[in-house]
């Protein structure tokens, strides 16, 4: 029996809030010029790689990254790839929040008026289930926290284990298999290596 597809995770390019460290959940803000340039570099890195299924968060920073990478016309919107709903902490940095809640950490302290990490994990598992039937590699254009939580769920860990996987803007990661075991094949890779020059990308 053949194994299910690999998942290619692409985090959106830089925004003003990602640059400042502000929590950006459902606020629909655009990419910066640097973010747009890095998104286009992802397309050059992938070199036209074909995917059986392309899914993107409906938020414009993910959709624009997908489009600039050359996959906008093929991508389907997937609401479950939207970023963590940070509730009252939307648009605020960890430092700002800790002035009110000393020692606050999103992974252990949660948010006020938004989603729990377990609720985000439930959405991530639905995305994994959808990808499983694609019949080939799947690309997911989305956001830092949801992709980190999805990775934890892929590996059979709790959603909160996503804290272990730092994921920068405009970088990509690949989830796959070693024999029957789900593994991380590539992590937090910037689009600096040309296709065919040691990137290891194949169709």
C-alpha positions in Angstrom: 0.0 0.0 0.0 1.4 3.4 -0.9 1.8 6.0 1.8 -0.3 9.2 1.8 1.0 12.4 0.4 3.6 14.7 1.8 2.5 18.0 3.1 4.3 21.1 2.0 3.8 23.9 4.5 4.4 27.5 3.3 4.1 30.3 5.8 3.0 33.7 4.3 5.5 36.5 3.7 6.2 39.3 6.1 3.5 41.8 7.2 3.9 44.9 9.4 2.6 43.0 12.4 4.7 39.9 11.9 7.7 42.2 11.7 6.8 43.9 15.0 5.9 40.7 16.7 2.2 41.5 17.1 -0.2 38.6 17.2 -2.0 38.5 13.9 -4.9 36.2 13.9 -8.0 37.2 11.9 -6.9 40.8 11.1 -6.7 40.8 7.3 -3.5 42.8 6.6 -1.4 42.8 3.5 2.2 41.8 2.9 5.0 44.3 3.1 7.2 44.9 0.0 9.7 42.5 1.6 6.9 40.0 2.1 5.9 40.2 -1.5 9.4 39.7 -2.7 10.0 36.7 -0.5 6.7 35.2 -1.7 7.8 35.5 -5.3 11.1 33.8 -4.3 9.1 30.9 -2.9 7.8 30.4 -6.4 11.3 30.5 -7.9 12.4 28.0 -5.3 9.6 25.6 -6.0 10.3 25.8 -9.7 6.8 24.9 -10.9 6.5 21.8 -8.7 3.1 20.2 -9.3 0.8 19.5 -6.4 -2.3 17.2 -6.3 -4.0 19.7 -4.0 -3.3 23.3 -3.1 -5.0 24.8 -0.1 -4.7 28.4 1.3 -6.1 30.3 4.2 -8.7 32.8 3.1 -6.7 35.6 4.7 -5.1 37.9 2.2 -1.5 37.5 3.5 -1.7 33.8 2.7 -3.6 34.1 -0.5 -1.2 36.8 -1.8 1.8 34.6 -0.9 0.2 31.7 -2.8 -0.5 34.0 -5.9 3.0 35.5 -5.9 4.5 32.0 -5.7 2.6 31.1 -8.9 -0.2 28.9 -7.5 -3.1 31.3 -7.0 -5.3 30.0 -9.8 -5.0 26.4 -8.6 -5.5 27.0 -4.9 -8.7 26.3 -3.0 -9.7 28.3 0.1 -9.6 26.3 3.3 -11.2 28.1 6.3 -9.6 25.6 8.7 -6.2 27.0 7.7 -7.0 30.4 9.2 -4.7 31.5 12.0 -5.4 31.1 15.7 -8.1 33.4 16.9 -6.3 35.5 19.5 -9.4 37.2 20.8 -8.5 40.1 23.1 -4.8 39.7 22.4 -5.1 40.4 18.7 -2.6 42.9 17.5 -0.6 42.9 20.7 2.9 41.7 21.3 3.8 39.2 24.1 5.7 41.9 25.9 2.6 44.1 25.9 0.4 41.3 27.2 2.9 40.4 29.9 2.6 43.9 31.4 -1.0 42.8 32.4 -0.4 39.1 32.7 3.1 38.4 34.1 4.7 35.3 32.6 2.1 35.0 29.9 2.8 32.4 27.2 0.2 31.7 24.5 1.0 27.9 24.5 0.4 27.5 28.3 -1.7 30.5 29.3 -4.1 30.7 26.3 -6.0 33.7 25.1 -9.0 35.7 26.3 -12.0 35.6 24.1 -10.4 33.5 21.3 -9.6 29.9 20.6 -8.0 27.3 22.8 -5.0 25.5 21.4 -7.1 22.4 21.4 -9.7 24.0 19.1 -6.9 25.1 16.7 -5.6 21.5 16.8 -9.1 20.2 15.9 -9.1 22.4 12.8 -5.5 21.3 11.9 -6.6 17.6 12.0 -9.4 18.4 9.6 -6.9 19.8 7.2 -4.7 16.7 7.5 -7.7 14.5 6.9 -8.6 16.5 3.7 -5.1 16.3 2.5 -4.9 12.5 3.0 -7.2 11.8 0.1 -5.4 14.1 -2.5 -3.5 11.3 -4.2 -0.2 13.3 -4.3 1.7 16.0 -2.6 -0.3 18.8 -1.0 0.7 22.5 -0.5 -0.7 24.5 2.4 -0.3 28.3 2.4 -1.1 29.5 5.9 0.2 31.0 9.1 2.8 30.4 11.7 0.8 29.1 14.6 -1.7 27.0 12.7 1.1 25.3 10.7 3.1 24.6 13.9 0.1 23.1 15.5 -0.7 21.1 12.4 2.9 19.7 12.5 2.4 18.6 16.1 -0.8 16.9 15.2 0.9 15.2 12.2 3.6 13.8 14.5 1.0 12.5 17.0 1.8 15.1 19.6 -0.6 17.4 21.5 -1.4 20.7 19.7 0.6 22.6 22.4 3.7 20.8 21.2 3.6 23.3 18.3 5.6 25.5 20.6 8.7 23.4 19.7 8.7 24.3 16.0 9.8 27.8 15.2 8.5 28.8 11.7 9.6 32.1 10.1 7.7 34.1 7.5 8.2 33.1 3.8 9.8 29.8 4.7 8.6 26.3 3.9 8.6 22.9 5.6 7.8 19.4 4.4 6.0 16.7 6.4 6.3 13.2 5.2 7.2 9.7 6.1 10.1 7.4 7.0 8.7 4.1 6.1 5.3 4.2 7.9 6.3 6.8 10.5 5.2 10.4 10.1 8.3 12.7 10.2 9.5 16.2 9.4 11.5 15.9 6.2 12.5 19.6 6.0 11.9 22.5 8.3 11.8 26.3 8.2 13.7 26.5 5.0 14.1 29.9 3.3 13.6 30.1 -0.5 17.3 30.8 -1.1 18.3 27.5 -2.8 17.5 27.4 -6.5 15.5 24.5 -7.8 18.0 21.9 -9.0 20.9 23.2 -6.9 20.7 21.0 -3.9 17.2 21.7 -2.8 16.1 18.1 -3.2 12.7 19.1 -4.7 11.2 16.7 -7.2 7.9 16.3 -8.8 
